[in-house]
Amino acid sequence: MIFTFKRTCLLALAITLAGVVHLRAEESDKANADFNLPVVEKVLKNGLTVLIVERPGVPVVSFSMMQPVGAQDAPKGKTGLPHMLEHMMFKGTETIGTKSYAKEKPILEQMDKVAQAINDENDKLEPSAERLKDLSDQMKKLTEAHHQVVVKDELSAIYTLNGGQSLNAWTSQDATNYTVTLPANKINLYATIEKDRLSHPVFREFYSERNVVAQERRWRTESNPEGKLSEALEFTAFSASPYKDPTIGWMSDIMKLMRPDAENFYHQTYRPDQGVLAVVGGIKAAEILPILEKNLGEVPNPPVAPLKKNWSKEPPQEGQKTVHVYFDADPIVMMGWHMPNFPHPEGLALDVLTNILTSGNTSRLIRHLLYEKKLVTSVSTETGFPGDRSPNLFVLSFTPAAKQSVDTVVAAIDMEIADIRKNGVTAEELDRARREIESSYLWGKTSTSELAQDLAYNQAVHGDWRYVTRYLDMVRALTPEDIQKAANQYLISDNRTIAYLERKSK
Amino acid sequence: MKTLTLKVVMAVLLFGLGSSGLLAKPPVVAETAPLDIQVPQFDTKTLSNGMKVIFLKSDEMPLVSVKLIVPGGYILDPDNQEGLVALMNSTLRNGGAGALSPEAFDEALENKAASMGASADVESFSAEFKCLSKDVADILPLFADMLRRPQFDTKRFETNKADSLDEINRLEDTPDSLSRVILNRALFGQSPYGRWANPKSVTSIQRNDVVSFYKEHLGPTGSVLEVTGKVDEEKLLAQLESLLGDWPAQKKLPEYADAKPMGPTIYFYPKNVSQVFIRYGLLGFKRHDPNDFSLSVANYILGGSGFTSRLMHQIRSDRGLAYFVDSVMIPYNVRGIFEVIGGTRPDSVKEYLSVMFQVLNEYAKTGPTESELKQAQKSIVEEFAYSFESPFTAAARNSSLVFNHYPDDYLQTYRDNIKAVTQQQATDSMQTILAQKDWVLVVAGPESLEKELEAFGTVHKMSSIFEPLN
């Protein structure tokens, strides 16, 4: 299920409160009350961080269970394993999803052996077609035998039966998130099921799910112009950073992933003492904490040291890179500049610059390129691509208007960037961006699931949920000079990669 | 309300246990008391021109959302000017209003971090804004200006027209969007419900066409305005009366007959992609159909419930043939859409279609099992809480019900109506949908599929999504 590129969310996420630099004094107290975020924070005995926001009168409760483990943590040659693991977490436990785990276990182990033999044969210089056919027949028989003992999608069925909505998960480069929204009286159900899911997961149906993930890759990346283009931007812009590999994984890696790989990865990286559970809805913290402690607090940490995050660092880029992607579609262009990740102050400055450039009809690029010069039919910017935990990209995407050459548009964008580098942005523009950021923070708070996810994300990826509101403080303290300085440092052509999507000329 | 228990879950878990000697203990979940969901108190008022205003007050956040729904929508697109409705909406919002130029209008909104939009659906227009509570009295006049005194600025009109054309040209870029267009066109045939904007029709639209269309079709009759959030209701109502109370009635809408699909036919669009997109469509049901609850429950089981649905089980979980497969039912004022949507790799299209038809045929014959029905009813009843996640979600659900003339107690009786559906009703109602002979199948994928598809029916090969269908 369901991996997302996770960008919009990341942006929405970096949102917060306070310095009150621009607010007038008499307004500030009242405004602060509205921006206030009363979070009950508790670390369970196994180290799981629980964040709770009470919403009296709301009949639902949203959960976001996040692990700071993402695609960039995949072992070499096993890209996509963290995402595959996310799919497997829906396959049940030793008691959910099976008629008999005792009968099932040897079948699963037998399947692993056959899958390994298929991989080994395929790795040979001259694989034997006969041997592969034989192995594939063996796998079919085992799959049939397994059908007899499996109870399909039982974990999902339990949640669905209890009114679960948004039962889903996503994997990003940085983190993996599991969500569900339930009627507010289902805390016991959640805690019980999740305890079992985290303590005794069984990655059954691994090899058929691998095909599902391959379908997902074909649908999301290979048959989708934007998916293809953003993948190319990643692998071109990054040469050392783990962000160079796609979150969903390379097809050849996906098709060779093994169930034992997923088990090892799970036991090594999914740790209560690194995880976060955010709970938002019509519940009382004092009532639910004992239930969470009794269940989720009991999930053991693996008896190994946490995975040491030690990724290669991206060296400075020393000249503009370009990549051309051919696809049967109208042109799209994405360009990315390397930048420091949030909460680095310059990362923040560039993040706010995205509002000034492309948010709303009054923003610079929408006004100049779309309405005045009619060079594009859409233009957007974002930071934090493709992740937030390591230095990332400031990305500008556009679709040229009919009959406009891509080069003309790029030249116009260069002029806009040059103007910002030379003359900066106005205090008025910054003020408007700040108001927009504050307002979207308030609207975001109205959704229990969105708020739960924001809290969990900031805790898991940035190390502190308070960044949800601290972001607002930081934005209020930002000056036009900060933005100009960051633009001058990062938005330069030597630091840029341009990815073009175009039709192959015949 | 009837007590909802976890018995069914427990039974399933015990079944898992009973058949083996396991070491691990299954999770046991205590029963929960039924959740008492209070449908919020909506306060309905009427302006002097008859327009309904529904208030839902909530002081939790300093925010206000205002949304107007007007009868009409894409079905009103004039012949040979398909795309006019969409263009009217974008220029209504972007083209300036009252005394303000487009740029000044945008600034007035964005300086206050207010968002405003105008859009359309198949059978309605809508316009909305969101702002901070303290700004609502300033934003409301802008909203009224947009609705009543739009400028449709010529330059903005031209830009929006170019954007529309670009958007239409890009429809053929992904198998998802191109197959959506073909399915709608083929399923609704010559009916206005099957109209779709094309480059020629949009090119022919002039600013004057938009202005006269706007004058005829936007107005208070049958319209519903929803106001949600932290507001002074009395003050706001007075302001609404003065801004919109004398908005004159718009032209009466025509009545439409049910569509006649252009099937049974397979519409094949060759596209060199590694994931084939497949849509299977039939006419669905009409709003207020006496079987609407039965059909909703029956479709939930077939393909509307995600992982637990029959289609998902058979196609994804059992065979890994797709990343997603859903069935959706959308009612209109005429018979709407029933659609099965999925995708698979080129070499498994045949298997995907065989399994899909097998599931549909079996379901048409025997309908849901008693246990599927019970589980679906319990799920849907429990999911009801979700509509009330925030006052804004509750108001949105309510205003759409009021707009579409559902009874006043619809939300109050919803759960009982879902629970009252019988196995026979679910089976019979679904059978009437699935047994229709003039189905439409749309496949977008590599050229080589054409031959394979012939095994499933007559193939109509297309080279453009806009070409005539017969």
Boltz contact constraints between the chains, C-beta under 6 A:
constraints:
  - contact:
      token1: [A, 34]
      token2: [B, 62]
      max_distance: 6.0
  - contact:
      token1: [A, 59]
      token2: [B, 37]
      max_distance: 6.0
  - contact:
      token1: [A, 59]
      token2: [B, 385]
      max_distance: 6.0
  - contact:
      token1: [A, 59]
      token2: [B, 388]
      max_distance: 6.0
  - contact:
      token1: [A, 60]
      token2: [B, 385]
      max_distance: 6.0
  - contact:
      token1: [A, 60]
      token2: [B, 386]
      max_distance: 6.0
  - contact:
      token1: [A, 60]
      token2: [B, 389]
      max_distance: 6.0
  - contact:
      token1: [A, 94]
      token2: [B, 24]
      max_distance: 6.0
  - contact:
      token1: [A, 95]
      token2: [B, 16]
      max_distance: 6.0
  - contact:
      token1: [A, 95]
      token2: [B, 24]
      max_distance: 6.0
  - contact:
      token1: [A, 95]
      token2: [B, 26]
      max_distance: 6.0
  - contact:
      token1: [A, 98]
      token2: [B, 16]
      max_distance: 6.0
  - contact:
      token1: [A, 99]
      token2: [B, 16]
      max_distance: 6.0
  - contact:
      token1: [A, 99]
      token2: [B, 19]
      max_distance: 6.0
  - contact:
      token1: [A, 100]
      token2: [B, 19]
      max_distance: 6.0
  - contact:
      token1: [A, 100]
      token2: [B, 20]
      max_distance: 6.0
  - contact:
      token1: [A, 101]
      token2: [B, 22]
      max_distance: 6.0
  - contact:
      token1: [A, 102]
      token2: [B, 20]
      max_distance: 6.0
  - contact:
      token1: [A, 152]
      token2: [B, 313]
      max_distance: 6.0
  - contact:
      token1: [A, 152]
      token2: [B, 317]
      max_distance: 6.0
  - contact:
      token1: [A, 153]
      token2: [B, 307]
      max_distance: 6.0
  - contact:
      token1: [A, 153]
      token2: [B, 308]
      max_distance: 6.0
  - contact:
      token1: [A, 153]
      token2: [B, 317]
      max_distance: 6.0
  - contact:
      token1: [A, 156]
      token2: [B, 307]
      max_distance: 6.0
  - contact:
      token1: [A, 156]
      token2: [B, 308]
      max_distance: 6.0
  - contact:
      token1: [A, 157]
      token2: [B, 308]
      max_distance: 6.0
  - contact:
      token1: [A, 158]
      token2: [B, 9]
      max_distance: 6.0
  - contact:
      token1: [A, 160]
      token2: [B, 305]
      max_distance: 6.0
  - contact:
      token1: [A, 160]
      token2: [B, 308]
      max_distance: 6.0
  - contact:
      token1: [A, 160]
      token2: [B, 379]
      max_distance: 6.0
  - contact:
      token1: [A, 161]
      token2: [B, 9]
      max_distance: 6.0
  - contact:
      token1: [A, 161]
      token2: [B, 375]
      max_distance: 6.0
  - contact:
      token1: [A, 161]
      token2: [B, 378]
      max_distance: 6.0
  - contact:
      token1: [A, 161]
      token2: [B, 379]
      max_distance: 6.0
  - contact:
      token1: [A, 162]
      token2: [B, 382]
      max_distance: 6.0
  - contact:
      token1: [A, 163]
      token2: [B, 382]
      max_distance: 6.0
  - contact:
      token1: [A, 163]
      token2: [B, 383]
      max_distance: 6.0
  - contact:
      token1: [A, 165]
      token2: [B, 383]
      max_distance: 6.0
  - contact:
      token1: [A, 165]
      token2: [B, 386]
      max_distance: 6.0
  - contact:
      token1: [A, 183]
      token2: [B, 35]
      max_distance: 6.0
  - contact:
      token1: [A, 183]
      token2: [B, 382]
      max_distance: 6.0
  - contact:
      token1: [A, 183]
      token2: [B, 385]
      max_distance: 6.0
  - contact:
      token1: [A, 185]
      token2: [B, 32]
      max_distance: 6.0
  - contact:
      token1: [A, 185]
      token2: [B, 35]
      max_distance: 6.0
  - contact:
      token1: [A, 188]
      token2: [B, 29]
      max_distance: 6.0
  - contact:
      token1: [A, 188]
      token2: [B, 30]
      max_distance: 6.0
  - contact:
      token1: [A, 189]
      token2: [B, 29]
      max_distance: 6.0
  - contact:
      token1: [A, 192]
      token2: [B, 27]
      max_distance: 6.0
  - contact:
      token1: [A, 192]
      token2: [B, 29]
      max_distance: 6.0
  - contact:
      token1: [A, 196]
      token2: [B, 27]
      max_distance: 6.0
  - contact:
      token1: [A, 200]
      token2: [B, 24]
      max_distance: 6.0
  - contact:
      token1: [A, 208]
      token2: [B, 320]
      max_distance: 6.0
  - contact:
      token1: [A, 211]
      token2: [B, 320]
      max_distance: 6.0
  - contact:
      token1: [A, 212]
      token2: [B, 316]
      max_distance: 6.0
  - contact:
      token1: [A, 212]
      token2: [B, 320]
      max_distance: 6.0
  - contact:
      token1: [A, 212]
      token2: [B, 323]
      max_distance: 6.0
  - contact:
      token1: [A, 215]
      token2: [B, 322]
      max_distance: 6.0
  - contact:
      token1: [A, 215]
      token2: [B, 323]
      max_distance: 6.0
  - contact:
      token1: [A, 216]
      token2: [B, 323]
      max_distance: 6.0
  - contact:
      token1: [A, 218]
      token2: [B, 274]
      max_distance: 6.0
  - contact:
      token1: [A, 218]
      token2: [B, 275]
      max_distance: 6.0
  - contact:
      token1: [A, 219]
      token2: [B, 275]
      max_distance: 6.0
  - contact:
      token1: [A, 219]
      token2: [B, 323]
      max_distance: 6.0
  - contact:
      token1: [A, 219]
      token2: [B, 343]
      max_distance: 6.0
  - contact:
      token1: [A, 222]
      token2: [B, 274]
      max_distance: 6.0
  - contact:
      token1: [A, 223]
      token2: [B, 273]
      max_distance: 6.0
  - contact:
      token1: [A, 223]
      token2: [B, 274]
      max_distance: 6.0
  - contact:
      token1: [A, 223]
      token2: [B, 275]
      max_distance: 6.0
  - contact:
      token1: [A, 224]
      token2: [B, 174]
      max_distance: 6.0
  - contact:
      token1: [A, 225]
      token2: [B, 173]
      max_distance: 6.0
  - contact:
      token1: [A, 329]
      token2: [B, 173]
      max_distance: 6.0
  - contact:
      token1: [A, 330]
      token2: [B, 169]
      max_distance: 6.0
  - contact:
      token1: [A, 330]
      token2: [B, 170]
      max_distance: 6.0
  - contact:
      token1: [A, 360]
      token2: [B, 110]
      max_distance: 6.0
  - contact:
      token1: [A, 361]
      token2: [B, 106]
      max_distance: 6.0
  - contact:
      token1: [A, 362]
      token2: [B, 106]
      max_distance: 6.0
  - contact:
      token1: [A, 362]
      token2: [B, 107]
      max_distance: 6.0
  - contact:
      token1: [A, 362]
      token2: [B, 110]
      max_distance: 6.0
  - contact:
      token1: [A, 371]
      token2: [B, 159]
      max_distance: 6.0
  - contact:
      token1: [A, 374]
      token2: [B, 159]
      max_distance: 6.0
  - contact:
      token1: [A, 377]
      token2: [B, 163]
      max_distance: 6.0
  - contact:
      token1: [A, 377]
      token2: [B, 166]
      max_distance: 6.0
  - contact:
      token1: [A, 401]
      token2: [B, 162]
      max_distance: 6.0
  - contact:
      token1: [A, 402]
      token2: [B, 166]
      max_distance: 6.0
  - contact:
      token1: [A, 432]
      token2: [B, 110]
      max_distance: 6.0
  - contact:
      token1: [A, 435]
      token2: [B, 113]
      max_distance: 6.0
  - contact:
      token1: [A, 436]
      token2: [B, 113]
      max_distance: 6.0
  - contact:
      token1: [A, 439]
      token2: [B, 113]
      max_distance: 6.0
  - contact:
      token1: [A, 442]
      token2: [B, 61]
      max_distance: 6.0
  - contact:
      token1: [A, 442]
      token2: [B, 63]
      max_distance: 6.0
  - contact:
      token1: [A, 446]
      token2: [B, 61]
      max_distance: 6.0
  - contact:
      token1: [A, 446]
      token2: [B, 390]
      max_distance: 6.0
  - contact:
      token1: [A, 446]
      token2: [B, 392]
      max_distance: 6.0
  - contact:
      token1: [A, 448]
      token2: [B, 389]
      max_distance: 6.0
